[in-house]
């Protein structure tokens, strides 16, 4: 056993082992277990439609007619394959007090932790990728040593229409079209729009990806729609107040990762239009939350997939990847709309934050660099920009075989004068989903906390990377059969922290023990060498794996604005 593995075992937050773990029924929260060595029984008519290439195989080959009407689904979009175990959806749960089973909740940790993630309201008969489940918020209100858990759907326009209809109305475009049955559903949805039963100006997004707090608004975000305004009640509940309609265009949207300049209080964002030009548009909100003029990025001349970006004191930075959206894939029923272009060279674009056009935007080719999440960026003098981001190798597998994608954390240096670009890999581990002290966004920072795992967003542990020394300085693994999500850094003293104390605070996350089907809320000491456990809260039921979270401090909680 090498030293790294030995240390990892020594500091694990161990969950009790059990020979075999159980999966759960994906419909509601029935918790009907079946062993991992068994597969759920499927009625014969459905089984005959699934075909020999589906995730649940049969001995009889489907007819050519069946393949045309209802082609077998790839396991990555087969709901019966995707939404099992702790990926299965759960029902809403109102405010419920939870016991602290280990340690003590810090007095300074006062506010509400909220994490977003996919939780399908209805299981479709057709394709459904994990990324396309309805957004559900899982919250943990902390005050005076007490912990109150709640989970609520984001009440999007799509959610409410399908709730009232009792089933799926909108086609899952990102999951793709695989046969005539999917195309017929798309035609039916179009007919609803033409007859006035569905108003696309109200959006059709999921709000399932992340959260942000700016302009005194708490927002649930998904990049295919505008944000939804959320309210946290004094009782620890979550309410959806409505869609923030700052953009009245058809198919209006906003990135799930806006960036707030903590000095000016302005927030910068962009929107993506997969089927119409301009495909990417940059914009900002002033300190009062008023949206400013759009800046189309016309130098991106195809619908390239860009999930995240960064800001510095002067610039906004975009990383263009080798993934793009193909309308032909959707129209011809060839599966997911995302395609990989092996001939394309990834590049990084840098534009002034207050530019009125992209005429002076500079692009730098960075072969092999497909950035997914960007943790921070800053300027070294007048000529150099430093970017901290995860790079996905084998990015062509991102949506179909995520376990085959390796994401490394990299520091990229760009010389604006010479055009030279250099890259350093900061860890050999498979790292994704992480956070920094948000007070340092756009400024030089030293530490980043990142999840470790092979199957995003199911993370085995968390590591702390020192960006100055470019080494891993601490780590914690959750133990056999235990997995967490994004590790979120929360400053000890709210949003006010001195530069010398960048890492003085806590790292929080939900973890799930697959041995016993139990979930906990974990609080770790961010400054300690081993990310020591400060407190663990037992949750009233399991929390499915999800995406990004946010901690709303009590002072911000009190100053929330409504619609």
N, C-alpha and C positions, 0 to 999 in steps of 0.2 A: 504494500500500500504506500503510495507516495505521500509526501508531507501535506499537500493541499487537500487530498481526500481525508487524511487523518484529522486535520483541523476541522474540516467540514462536519465530520461525524461527532467530534468532541463538542461542537457548539450548536448542534442541531436542537431545534425545539421538537423533541420526539413525540410522535403520536403512538399509542399502543399498537403493536402489530396484530394482525389477524390473518389467517390463512388465505381467505378469499374475500373480495369486497363485492358489494351488490350494486347493481344498477337500479334505476327507478323508472317506473312507467312514465312516459313523456306526456300523458294527458293529465292536466291539472296536477294535484299533489297527492295522488293515491298511495304513493310509496309501496307499490306492490313489487317486491323484489324478485329477481331471477338471477341465478348465478352467472358469473362472467363466462363460464364454459357453455352456457345454454343460450339459445336465441329465441326471441319471442315468437309464438306461433302466429302465422299470418293466414287468413282465410284463402281458400284456393283461387277464387276469382282474382283477388289482388295479386296473389303469388304468380299467376300465369301472366299477368301484365308486366311483372318486374323484370323478367328475362334473365338470361344466363349471365349477363355482365353486371347485374345489380349487386348491391351489398348483401342482399339476402337471396341466395342462389336457388334455383330449382333444376330438376333434371330435364324437364321438358322445354325445348326451345320455343320461343314465341314465333308466331307466324309473321310473315312479311307485313301483312296488313296491320297487325298489332304494333310492330316496330314503327310504322309510319304514323299511326294514330297516337301512340303513347310509348315513345322510346324508353328503354331502360335508363335509369338515372345513374350518374356518377355518384359514388359514395359521398363526395363532398357536398352534394346538394340533395341527397336523399334524406328527408326528415327522419325516417325510421333509423337511419344510421347516425345522423348528426346529433339529434337531440335526445341522447341517452345519457345515463350516468348523471354527473353533476352539470351537464350541459342541458338537461331537460328543464323545461319551464316550470315555474311555480305560480301559485295564486297570489293575489295581493294579501297583505297582512297589515292591519292597523297597528298603532303604537303599542309596543309590548316591552315591559321592563325586563332586563336581562341580568343574570348574576355575574359578578366578577369572580372567576374561578382561579385566577392566578395573579398575584401581585396586587397593585392598587392603581386606580386611574389617577393620573396627575391632576392636581388642582388647576394648573395652568392650561390644561387641555379642555377648553370650554367652547362648545359650539356644536356643529353638526358635520360629520363625515358622510358624504354621499358618493356612491359609485353607480355608474351607468352600465348597461349591458343588454344584449338581445334576450328577449323572453317572448316567444311567439304566443299571441293571443289565440290563434287558431292554427291547427296543423293542416296544411294543404295536402291535397292528393298529389300535386305536382312538386316541382323542385323548390327547395328552400335552403339557401346557404346560411351558415351560422351568422354571418354578418348582417342578415336581412330580417332578423327577428324584431318584434316590436320592443321599443325601449322601456326598460323597467329600472326604477331608481331604488337602491337599497341604502337606507340611511341609518346612522347611529348617532343619536343625540347624547352629548356628554355634558354633564353639569353636576358639580359638587359630589363627585364620586359615583353618580348614577348613570346608567346606560339604558337608552330606550331605542329599540329597533323598529323600523317600519319599512315596508316595500310597497311601492305604487307604480302603476303604469304611467308613462307620460301620455296624457290624453290628447294625442295628436288628432288631426282631422281624419286621417286614415284609421286610427284606432277606433274613434267614435262611430264612423260609418260601418266598419266591420263588426263592432260590438252590437250595434243595433240590427244589423243584417243577420247576425248569428253565423257568419262565415266570411271567407275571403272575398274581397271585391277587387282590390288592386292586384295586377299581376306582379310577380316577383322578378322584375326586369334584371336586376343584378345577378340573380340566381340563374337566369338564362331560359331560353326556350329550346325544348328538345324534341318536340313532335307537334303533330297537328292539334292535339288537345290543348297544348299551351298557347298555340296561335289562336285557337277558337276563344280561349279565355281572354286573350288580349283584345280580340275583336269585340267581345261582349263588354269589356271595360270601356272601350272607345265609344260604343253605342250609349253607354250610361252617361258619358261626358256630353255627347251630341244631344241627348235628350234632356240635358240639364239636371240629371240626378246626381252628378258629381261635378264639383267646381274645382278645377285644377289650380285656380288662383289661390285657393286655400291650402295648397301644398299636398304632397302625398308621401312625405318623408316619415322616418321612424324615430328620430331623436334618440338614438340608442348608443351613441358613441362616447360622449364626454359631457363635462359641465364646465361652465365659466361664470365668473362673477365680475361684472364691470358695469359702470354707470348705475350702480346701486341695484342691478338686476341679477338674479340668479337664473342661469339659462341652461336648458338641456339641449344638446347639440347632436346633429347628424348632418353630414356634408351634402345630402341630397335635398335639403329643405332649409328654411329659415329657423332660427332658434325658437324654443318654447319657454315662456317665462314660468318659473317655479316659485312657490312660496313654501317656506318651512314654518309650521305652526309652533306655538309655544308648547303644545302637547307632544311634539315630536312627530307629527304627521307631515305628509308632503301633498301639496295641491298644485295642479296645473292651472295656471291663470289664463293661458291662451298663447297663440302664436304672435311673435313680435314682427309685425308686418311693416318693417322699415323699407322694404323694397316691394313695389307693387307689380313688378314684371312677372309674366308667366314663367313658371319653372324657377322662380327666385330661390337662391340657396346661399349658404355660407359655410366655410370650413369648420370642422369640428375642433380646430386648434387655433383660435385667435390669440394674439399676443398683446398684452398691455404693457405700455411703457410706464414704469412706476414713477418716473420723474415727471412726465407731462400728463399722466393719467389718460392719454389717448390709447385707443385700442385699434390694432391693425388686423386685417383679415383679407380673405380672397374668396372668390366663388368659382365653381367649375361647371362648365356647360358641355356635356359630353357630345351633344349632337349638333350644336349651333355655334358659330363663331361670333365673338371671340370666345375661345374655350376657357381662358383664365382671365379673371378680372380682379385687380387689386383695389382695395378701398380701406378707409379708416373711419373711426368714430372720434369726434372730439371729446374733451373731458366731460361734457354734459350728455354724451351718448347720442349726439346728432350725427347721422351718417353724412360723410362728405362725398365729393364727386368720384365716380368710378374712373379707374385707370386701366383700360384694356391692355393686356399683355399680348400684343399681336405678333411678337417674335416667337411665341409658341404657336406654331401653325397647324398643330394637330392635337386631338384630345388626349394629351398625355396624362397619366395618372400621377397626381401630386397630392399627397395626403397631409403633409405638414410643411411648415416653413419657419423662418427665424427673423428676428429683427436685431439691429444694433443701434447705436446712437444715431447713425446717419442713414442706415440702409435697411432694406428688406431683402431676404435671400431665399431663393426658390431652387429646389433640386429636382430636375427633370429626369425621370426614370425611363426604363425600357418597356414599361407597360403603357398601353394605350387602350382606348375604347373603340370597338368596331361596331358600327350600326348594322353592318351586313350580317354579323354573327346573330344578332337579335332577329332581324327580318327573315333570315333564311333558316331559323331554327337550329343553329349550329352550337348552341350552348351559351356559356357566359359571354358577356360583351367584352370582357377584358382579353387582350391579346399581347403576346410578348414579341418584341421586334429585336432579333439577335443582331441585326445590322446597325441598330441605332446606338450612338455613343452617348451615355448619360452626361449631363452637363449641369452646371450651377450658374444661375442667373442672379445678378446683383443690381438692384434698382434703388434710387434715392427714396426714402420714406415719403417725401413730400413731392415726388415727381408728378407732373400732370400728364405725361405720356411715357411710353417705354422707349422713346427714341434713343436715350442714352443708356439703356440697360446693357450691361456687359455680361457676356456669357463665357464660361470657361469649361472646356471639355474635361471630364473626369472619368476615364474609362474604368468600368467595373464598379462604379459607385452608385448604387440604387438606394437612396436614403428613404427610410420609412418614417421614423419619428425623430424630430430634431429637438434636442434638449436645450440648446442655447447657442448663442453666437456673440462675438464681441470684436472690437477693433484693437489692433496693436499698432498704435501710431496712425499715420495718414495712409499708409500703403497696404497694410495687411489686415485681412479678416480671418478669424478663426471660427470654425463651425464644429459643433459636437453633435453627432447623429449616429443612429444605427444604420448599418449597411446590410442589405439583404442579398446574399449570394444565392444563386439558383432562384431568382425572383420569379421565374416563370412558373414555379410551383406554389406561389403564395396563396392562391385561392383554391387550388385543387389538392395539393399534397403539402400542407404547411409543415409537416414533420420533416420534410426534405429540405427546408429552407434554413440556412444558418445566418443569424444576424449578429454581426460583430459591432462593438462600439468603437467609433473612429473619431480622431481629431484631424480635421482638414484645415490646412493653411493655404490661403489664396493671396497672392501678391497682386494687387490691383494695377501696379505700374508695369511689372514684367510679364504678368500673366502666368507665372509659375504656380503650380499647385502641388502640394505635398500632403501625404496621408500617413498617419500613425494608427495602428490598431492598438487599442488600450487594454484589451483583454481577449484571450483566446476562447472564452466561454461563449455560449449561445445566449445573448442578452437582448431583451426587449422589454418594453413597457417600464418606464421609469420617471423620475422627477428630480428637480433641483429645488433649492430655496427660491421661490418665485420672486423674491425681492431683487434677485440678480438677473432677471431676464434682460437680455441686451447688453449686459455688463460682464466683465471677466469674473468667473466664479471658479471654485476649486473642486467642489464635490458633486457627484451625481449618484443617485441610488437607482439601481436597475434590477429588474427581475431576471432570473436564470431559469431557462426551460427549453424543451424541444418542441412543445406543442402549444404555441401561443393561442389563448391567453392563460394556459394552465402552467403556472410557474412553480418550480421546485424550491426556490429560495430567492434571496436578495443579496446583492453585493454593493459595496460602496467603493467607488472609483475616485482616486485622487487625480484630478486632471493636470495638476502642476507636476507631480512626480510621474504621472502616467502609469500608475500601478493600482492594483486592487489592495485596499487597506483593511477591509473588514467584510464579513460575510455571515449569513445565517441560512441554514437549510431546515426545512420544516419536518423532515423525517420521512420514512417509508410510507407511501400511500397518502401523504399530505401535500396539498398544493395550494398556493395563494395566487394573487393577481398582481396588479400594478402596485409597487411600493410607493406610497405618497409621503413626501417630507412635509412636516408641519412644524413651523418655528415654535420654540417654547413660549415666546412672549408675543404671540399674535403676529401681525405683519411688521412689527417693529423689531429689527435685529441689527446689531452692530456688525461691521464688516469682519471683525476678528472672530465673530461667533457664527459664521455662516452655517455650520452644521450643528448648532445648539438647538436641539429640538427632538422630534420623534418621527419615526417611520411607522405608518399605519397601513393595514391591509386586512381583507377578509381571507381566512384560510379554510380549507375543507378537508376533512379526514375521510377518505374513501373507504377506510376499513370499517368505520361505524356509521357513515352517513351523517356526520356532525360537522357543523361550521362554527367558527369563532372569529371574533374581531381581535386583532393583535396590535399591541402598541409596543414598539421597540425604541430603545435609546439610540439616537442617531450618532452620538459622539463616542459611544463605547466601542472598544476594539472588536467586540463580538456581536454588536447590535443586540445587546441584552434585552430580554423580555421584561418590560415594565408592568404590563397588565395583559390579561387575556379575558375576554368576555364571551361566555357561551351564548350562542344565538338560539332562538326558539325553533328554528328549522334551518335546513341547508340553504346556503346562498349560492346560486349557480355561478359558474365562471363568467367573467364579463370583461369590460374594457377599462375606461379611465374614471378617476374619481377626483373629488375636490373637498377641501375642508373649509367650511364657512364659519369664521370666527364669530363669537357672540356679538361683537360690535357691528359687524356687517349684517348679521342676522337681524339686528334691530333696525337697520337702515334700509331694508329692502324696499324697492319701489314696485308697484303693480303696473298693470297695463296703462 
